Amino acid sequence: MSATEAPVTEGGEAARGPVRPGGLLDVLGVASVVLDTAGRIVLWSPQAEELFGYGAQEALGEYAARLMVHERHFELVGKLFADVMRTGQSWAGGFPIRHKDGSTRLVEFRNMRLLDDRGDVYALGLCADQSTVRRLEQDVALSERMVKQSPIGYAVLDTQLRFVSVNPALEKINGMPAAEHVGRTLREVLPMLDSEPVETDARRVLDTGVPVIDNTLVGRTPADPDEDHTWAHSLYRLDDTMGNVLGVAVSVVDITEQHRASLEAEAARRRLAVIADASTRIGTTLDLDRTACELAEVAVPELADVAAVDLLDSVVEGRRSTLGPSESAVIRALAVRPQDGSDVARAADPPGRIATYEPDRLITECVRSAEAVLVPHVKDEDLPRIARSPEAAELLGRAGLHSYLAVPLIARGEVLGALDLKRTRNPAPFDDDDVLLARELAARAAVQIDNARWYQNARNTALTLQRSLLPSRPPVTTGLEVASRYQPAGATSEVGGDWFDVIPLEGGKTALVVGDVMGSGLSAAATMGRLRTATTTLAALGLDPALLLEHLDKTTSALDHSIATCMYAVHDPHTRQCRIANAGHLPPAHLRPGRPPELLDLPTGVPLGVGGIAFSTVTVDFEPGDELVFYTDGLVETRRHSLDERLDLLLSLLDDPARPLEETCDFLLRTLHHPDNHDDVALLIARAQELP
């Protein structure tokens, strides 16, 4: 082959250019020696000079046996040489040789007869140090044994990423014999596998020489076409001693079991994290709707793409409910997450809606049986049993609902409702582990939901009682325009005992009352009602405000040690005055046209129920256009500001005497009542008017 001819590769294809020599012969250091028929050296290679220690000038023309072989083997070597020259059969063996420096070493010989174009006969001897040969043989044998017997799959790819060799372990992994690998690429051998990442890594290893260690690949092979397996593969570039790139070595380890165990451990860790998260996030308040929202927010997206919390309507109303086999479930939706306007979210009942689910619906089955209902793979025929209506079923189908799970909310042996979970984006179906997690979440949340619904029922009862004890609308009185507001306490606290009243009196007079019973709940509301009734009765007697408070003080002392503050004022439109007495209450604000608002300087007095201390009455001018603003401490008190700061703020907000009283009430509540102040508020504003 000329230098311009393209060399041919082992596969029969033309290579792209001259191929660099390999380095194996250099590793062996093979020496070449040519002898004539008399046994004299006629050719002597540099490797022979290195192996035996004699230069070419010293060796040429000398008898080879005397120069190369130990003297005790002369006779045997002479006979072997004669046999090769006579028969033409090659001979191989090892002999100790004497180096020029006097040392002895074992050398492997390969001898054969040569014939030139003139018919002359010569002998060619190939020699190599036996220790080098043995070491290389041992390395090859060790590598071969390890590769063949290793449970790790090994393969060698050439520079075109075609299989050159495959060990038995990889045959088993890939499910085909080694012969079917050779000469083919990875994607040709394993078409079911996404081989692009491996080929990309292999090309990078060929280019850079930097190995790739333990990259993970998931897929299927003919060995197990029905199940996914996980493999860790590593890639190393193969170079010879001359620096030629021979290809890529690939090692493959099946780590399916370890991978599954890792996934299970991660899933367990995730479940614990979700449960821990639920413990801190669910039940932060005693508000029923908020508690339901907290449960839904914990479930999305860790457990589901959409979560709904639904309670039986009878349970929300405080009644126990059991469903018979043919009964429908009346469900009140409390929370849906996410509320992103998608089809699957629109298919859910919006919070606050009450819907009837027929007996064959899955959520009805869940609350009736008190068992989880799981549909791992939702089919079209399942949608009508999941959705509340045909329209909702169509939305769920369009949204790609593929897995459904409902678990009951059970507290203290009673089924409250269900946690409804759907997957559309997460491709994995709900499994038994998800059922366990959902049950754990539902069990923890159900207790909080039950607490919230009982608290809400008790609070609603107290609030209804309290509102029933307050005037629904201030009566029309002579010479006064009146506006009032009652703001219940926040959801995290019980109702209080704040009240106000406007009482028409004889002679066109009007009594204005604002009070606050200390404490909260039904007891405070009941005490407030009794004090309001007593105040109305005493006011009809026309008593002086201080004397009226003294009677109220005795009444309060008889009410199980109750304590209350109270401001009582009587307006006389004819004298244009207000006579006011105070029992430990905050002073009212006095507004007069053309003057800055101010707090009335009244004797504070002691709260009702303390007893033994007299009250005093103060007379205040109250001209037409003047205003008095009565309030309870829930309007102005906060945890972060002093009372003086808040009272100054109140006065600064009363900067428009012409503002309608109703607007003033709303403005003060909106501006002053902080969400963190869990106290109710009573507010009463009176404006003097000209008599007709």
N, C-alpha and C positions, 0 to 999 in steps of 0.2 A: 504494500500500500504506500503510495507516495504521500509526501507531506501535505499535499493539497487535497487529498481524498478525505472525505468525512469518515471517521471511524464508526463502526457499527456497534450499537449497544447490545447487551445480553438479550433484550426483548426483540431484537431484530430491526429496531428502528435506527435511522441515521442520527448520530449525535450531532450537536450543534457546532462542534469544533474539536480540535485535538484534546485528547484526554491526558491529564497529568498522571505520571506513574504512581503506583502505590508504594507504600513504605515497608511492606512486610519483609521483603528480601533484605532491606537495609537493617531491619531489626535482627534478622538471623545472621547477618554478616557472612553470607555464603562465599566461600573462596573457590576459584576455578583454577585447575591445573591440567595441562595437556602434556602427555608423555608419548615418546616414540615407542617403537616395538622393543627397543632395548631397555625401556624403563627410564630413559633420561628425560629431564624436564625441558620442554621446548616452549611452553607458555606459562607465565606466572602472574596471577592477578594481584592488584593491590590488597585485596582482602586476604589472599594467601600470605602476603608479606606480614599483615597484621596478625593473622592466626598463628603462623609458625615462627615469626620473628626474623626471617631471612629476606633480604632485599632481592630484587630481580637479578642483579648482577651476580649475587652469591648463589642463586638457585639454578639459573638457566645452565643446561648442560650437565648438571649433576644427576646422579641416580636418586630417584625420588625416595626409594625405601630408606636410604642412608640419611636423607635430610628430614624426612617427614615421619618415619615410624620408629618406635623404640626397637633397639637391636634384637631383643628377644623374640620379636615377631617377624624378623626378616624372612625366615623360611616360609611361614604361613602366608605372608603378604605376596611373596614371589609366586607361590602356587596360585593364589587367587587372581593375580594379575595375568598369569599365563592362561588360566581358564577363560577369563574375559576376552583376551585377545584371540584365543583359539576358537571359542564357541560363539562369540558375539553376544552372549547373555550378560545382562547387567548384574552387578553385585552391590549389596548395601550392607553396611555393618559399622560397628564402632571399635576404635582402637585407641589405646593411650599413645600419645605422641610426645616427643621431647622437644620442648620449645628451645629456641636458641639460647635463652637465658638459663637453661638447665632445668626449668620446671617441667612438670608433666601434667597433661590435661587430656581429657577424653574428647575425641572428635568423631563425629558421624561422617561416614564416607558414602558417596554414591559414585560407582564406577561404571562406565559404559564404553563400548568400542565405537570409534569414529572412522569414517572412510571419506577421503577427499576425492576431487574430480580426476585425479591421476591414478586412483586405485591404491594409494598409500594408506596404511592403517595407523591409527593413533588411539590413545586411551584418554578419555576425559574423566577427571576426578572432581567431584563437587564435595566440598568439605564445610562443616559448620561445627562450632563449639557445642558439645552435647548438652552442657548445662543450660545454654540458651535455648536449644531445641526443646529440652524437657520442660523448662519453665513455660515456654509458649504452649506446649502441648497440655500442660496442667491448667494453664489459664483457659485455654479453649475448652478442655474437658469440664472444668469447673463451671464455666459460663453456660455450656451446653446443658449440663445436668441441672443447674439451677433454673435455667429457662424452661426446660422440659418438665421438671417436677414441681415447679413453683405453682401455688394456687393463684398467683397473680398473673393476669393475662399480659403477654408481651408480644409486640410486633415490631418489625423493622419496615419503614417506608423509605422508598428511594427519594431522590430529589424532586421527582414528579408526583410525590405523595401516593405512589402505588405500593401495594403490599409486596414485600420481598420474602418475608418469613413470618410465621405465626406459631406460637407455642400451643400445646394442648389446652391450657387453661383458657386461652382466648378463643380457641375452637369451641369450647363448651359455652363460653359467654355469648358468642355470636351465633351459635347454633348451626355451624357449617364447617366442613373440613378445611384444613389449611390450603389444600390444592385449589379450592374455589376462591381463595383470597388472592393468591399470587398473581401479580400483574394487573390487579383491579384497584380502583380507588375506594375510599371509605363509603362514599355515597352510592357507588355501584354495588358494594357488598351489603350495605345496610340501608336500603331505601326508606325504611320506616323511621329512621333516626335523623334528627336534625343535625347533620354533620358539619354545617357551616362554621360553628364556633371552633370545632376541633381543627378543621383545615386552616382557618385563620390563624390559630395559635401555632400550628405546625409551620406555616410559611414564615411567621415571625421568628420562630426558633431557628429555621434554616438561615434566615438573613442575619440574625444577631448573635446566635450561639447562646443566648440567655435561656435557660430551661424554664418550662412552665410546670409548676408543682401543684398537684392535687386540685385541679379545676373540676367542678362538678358538672355532670351531664345527666339528664333525665330523658328516658325514652324507652323504646321497645325494640327487641331483636327477634329473629326467627326462633331463638331458643325459648322464648316465652312471649308470644305475640299478643297475648291478652292482658298482660299486666305491665305497668310502668316499673322500670328499675332505675336505680340511681347508681352512677359510677363515678369514682374519682380517677381522673387520668392525669398522667404526667408525661411531658415530652422533653427529650434531650437530643441535641444534635450529635451526630456521629462523625468524627474526623479521624483520618489516619495520621501516621507519624509525619507525613509530608505536608499536612495541613489541608489535604483534599476533603471536601464535604461529601460524605458517603450517603447521608440520608438522615432520618429521624427515628429514634427509638421511642416506642410508646409503651407505657405500662398502664394497665387498667385493673382497678379493684372494684368489685361489686360491694357497694356500701348501702344497699337498699335497706337492710334491717337497721343499721346504725342511723340511717337518714330518717326512717320511720320513727325510731325511738327518739331521735332528736326532735322531730316534729311533735310527737306526743308530749315530750317534756316541755317544749315551747308552748303547746296548747294548754298544758296544765298550768304553766307559769302565767299564761294569759288569763286563764280562768280565775286564778287566785288574784291577779291584778284587778280584774273586773269586779270581783267580789269585794276586794278591799276598797276599790273606788266607790262601789255602791254603798258600803258602810258609812262613808264620809259624805256622800252626795245626796243620798235619799233620806228624807225625813228631817231636813234642816228647819222646816217650819211645820206648823200644825194646819197649814192650808191644804185642803184636799186636792185642789187642782194643781197646785205647785208640787205636791208630793208625787202625783201621777206624772207630771212633766219630768221630774227628776228621774223616775224609773225609765221613762222612754229615752231620755238623753243618755243614760248609762248604757242602754241596750244598743244604741246606734252610734258609730258603725261597728262596734266590737262584735256584736252578735247578729245583727240584722241590718238590712238597708232601710227598712221602714218598720217602726214599732208603734203600736197603738195600745193604750191602756183603757179598757172598757169595764165599767161596773154595772151590775144589775141595778136597775132603777129603784127597785124596792129596797135594796141595801143602802143606796144613797139617802133614801127617805127614812132610814132607821128601822126598817122592817126586815125580818128574816124571810128568806125566799128559798123554796125548793121546787124544782121543776119535775113534772111527770114526763113519761115517755112521749106524750103527744102534745106537750105544752111548748109554746113559743117563748123565747127569751126577750124580755124588754130591756134593752141595753142602753146605757147612757155613756157616750164617749167623753173621756176626760182629757186625753192627750194623744197627739200624733206627732211623730218625728220620723224623718224630716218633713217640714211643711214647705216644700220647694215648688209646689205647683205642678209636679209631674203627674203622669197618669195614675201611678200607683198611690200617690198621696191623695189625689182627688177621689180615688175609689174608696178611701177610708172615710168613716163618719167624722165630720168636723167636730172639734171639742164643743160640748154642750148639747149636741143633738141627741135626741132619744129615738131609737130605731127598734123595730121588732124583727127578730131573726126567727125564721121558721124552725120547726123541730129538726129538720134534716140538715141545718147549717152546722158547720164544724165548730163554730164558737159556742153554739147552743149545746152541742155534744160535750164540749169541754167543761162548761159550767154545770151541766147536768150530771156528768159522771165524776167530776172533780179529778179528771185525769188529763195528762197531756195528749194533744192530738198532733200527730206528725205526718206530713205528706212530703217525703224527701224529694220526689220528682213530680211536680204538678203537671197534670195533663189537662187538655181542654175540658174534658168532662168533669174535672175537679173544681173548676172556677166557679160555677153556680153555687156550690156548697160553701165556698170561701167568702164570696161577695154578698153584699146585702141586697143586690138587685141585678137584673140582667145588664143594665148600663154599667154598673160597677164591675161586673165580671168582664165585660168587653174592655174596660180600661185596664184591668189587671192583665188580660191577655196581651194587650198592646204594649204594656210596660215590660213584658218579658218575665213575669213572675214564674219562677221555676222551682221554688221550695217554700214550704209553709210550715209554721209551728205555732201552736197556741198552748199555753200552760195556764192552769187556774191560779187565781189569787186566793189563798186560803189563810184565814186568820182565826185562831181560837175555834177551830173546827167548822167554821162557816165559810162557804164559797162566796167571795165578794164579787168576783168578775174574772177577767182573763187578761193576760199579756199576749198580744197578737203580733207575731213576727213574720216578716216576709223578706225574701232575697230576690233581687233582680240583677244587681251589678256583681255582687260576690258570686263567682261561678260555682263555688262548692255547695253541695246540698247540706241541709241540716242533718246532723248525725246524732248518735246517742250521747256523745259528749256535749253537744249543744243543748240537748234536752236537759241533761244534768245541770248545766250552767244556768239555763233559763229557769229551771225549777228553783235553784238556789236564790237567784235574783228575785223571783216572784215571792218566795217564802219570806225573804228579808223585807221586801217592799210591802207585802200584804199587811204586816203588823203595823208599819208606819201609816199605811193608807187607812187601816181600821181605826187607829188612834185619831187620825185627822178627821175621819168622817164622824166619829162620836164627839170629838171636840166641836166640829162644825155644827152638829145637831144641837149640842148643848148651848153653844154660843148663839145660834139662831133663835133658840128658845128664849134665852136671856135677853137678846136684842129685841125680839118681838115683845116681850114683857116690858122692857124699858121704853120702847117707842109707844106702846099702848098707854104708858103712864105719863107721857109728855103730851102737851097740847099739840094737836095736828096742825093748827094754824092760829097764830095770835088773834084774839078777838079785836073787833073794831072798838076803839076807846075814844073818849072825848079829849081832844087837844093833843093827841099823840099819833105819830106814825111809827110803827114797830116792825122790825124784821128779825128773824131768828134762824139759827142753824143748830143742828145736833150732828156731830161727826163721831161715829163709833170708833172704838179703839182698833188698832191694826190687827191683822189676822193672827199674829203670834201672841196675843194677849186676850183675856176675857173682857167682856163688856164691863163698863164702870158704872158709877152711880151719879154722874153729872145730870143736872136738870135745870130747866128754866121755866118760868111761868109769867103770864100776864093776866092780872085779875082785876076786872072792873069792880069799882067800889061805888058806894052811894055818893051823890053830889058831884058826879062826873070825875071823881078821882080814879086813879089807876095804880095798882100795886105791881111793881116789877121785882122779880125774884130770880136769882141765880145761885145754885148751890152745888156742892160736890161731896158725896159720901165717900169716905176713905175706904179703900178696898175695891174688889171687883167681883164679878160673877153675879149669880142669881141673888145672893144675899144682899149685895150692895144695891142691886136694882130694886129689890123688894123694900129695903129701907128707904131708898129714894122715893118710892111710891107712897109710903106711909107719911114721910115728912112733907111731901107735896100736898097730900090730902089735909094734913094738920095745918099747913100754912094757909091753904085756901079757906079752911074753916075759921082760923083765927083772924084772917084778913077781913072776913065778913063782919067781924065785931068792931071794926074801926079802931083797933088798938094802935098805940104809938109804936113805931118800928122797934124801938129798944125793948118795950114790954113784950111785943110779939116774939122777939128772939129769946127772951127769958122763958116764955112758955114752950117754945120749940126746944130750948135747951133741956127742959125737964122731960119733954117727950122723947128726945134722943137718948137721954140717960137711961130711960126704961127699955130701950131697944137693944138689949144684949150688948151693952157697952159699945155701941156704935159711936163714931165720931164723924162730924160733917162740918164743912165751912158753908157760910151762907151770907149773901148780900140781899138786904130787903130795903126797897125804896118805895115811897108813896108820892105820886105826882099829883099836884093840885093845879089844874089849868087856870083857875081863877086867881090864885095868888102868884102864879108863875114860879112855883118853888117845888123842890123835891126834898123830902125829909128821909134821910138814909141812916140805917144802922148796919154795922158790920160784925160778923162773927168769924173772925180769922180768915177772911177771904181777901183775894187780891183786889186792890182799889180799881174802880171803874175809871175809864178815860172820859174827860169832859171836853167837848168841842164847842167853841163859840165863834161865830163869824167874826173875821178880822183879828182873831187872836190865835196864838199857837195852841195846839192840843196840850192838855196836862192831865196828870193823874190827880184825882181828888185826894186831898189830905184828910183822911178819916181815921179815927181811932181804930186800930186793927181789931181789938177784941180777941176773945178766945173762941176756939171752935165749939160748936154745939156738942153737948155730951160731956164736956169737961166739968161744968157746974160750979156754982159758988161765986162767980164773978159777974158783976152787973155790966150791961151793955149801955151805950149812949147813942143818942140820936143827933145827927148834924143836919142843918137846913142849908140847902144849896139853891141859889137862884137858877131858874131854868126857863129862859126866855124863848119865844118862838124862833126856830132856826138852830137852837142849841141841841146838842146830841150827848147822850150818855151811852158808853160802850161797856157792857157787862160781859164777863168771860170767865171761864174756868182755867186752871193752871195748865191743862193740856195744850192750850193754844200757844203759850209762850215758853214753857220750860223745855230745855234740851239738855243733853248730857255734856255738850261741848261748850256751852256759853253760860255766862252768869245771868242771873235773873234780871239784874239792872240793865245789862246789854239788850236783853230781849224786850224789856218794857220800853226802853228808848226806841228800839226798832218799831214796836207797835205804834208809838206816838208819831214816828216819822212817816208811817204808812197812812195815817189819818190826816192827809194833807189837802183833802178836797171835800170841804163840807157840803158841796153841792152834789156830790156823787150819790146816785140812788142807793138807798139802804140795802137793797137786795144785792146789788153789785158789790157794795162794801163788805158784806158778809162773805161772799164768795172769794173776793180778793184777799181778805185776811186769812181765810182758811188755806187758800192756795199758796200764800206766801209764807205764813208763819208755822203751819202745822208740819213738823218734820216727820218723815216716815219712821225714823228710829225712836220717836216718842210714842210708846205704846200706851197711850192714855186717851180716853175719849174727851170730847170738847163740847161745851155748851156755850153758845154765843147769842147775845141779845143786844140789839141796838134800838134805842128810842130817840125820836126827834120831836121836839115840841112844835106845835102848830098854833096858828091863831084860831081863837074860837070863832065860830060863825056868828 
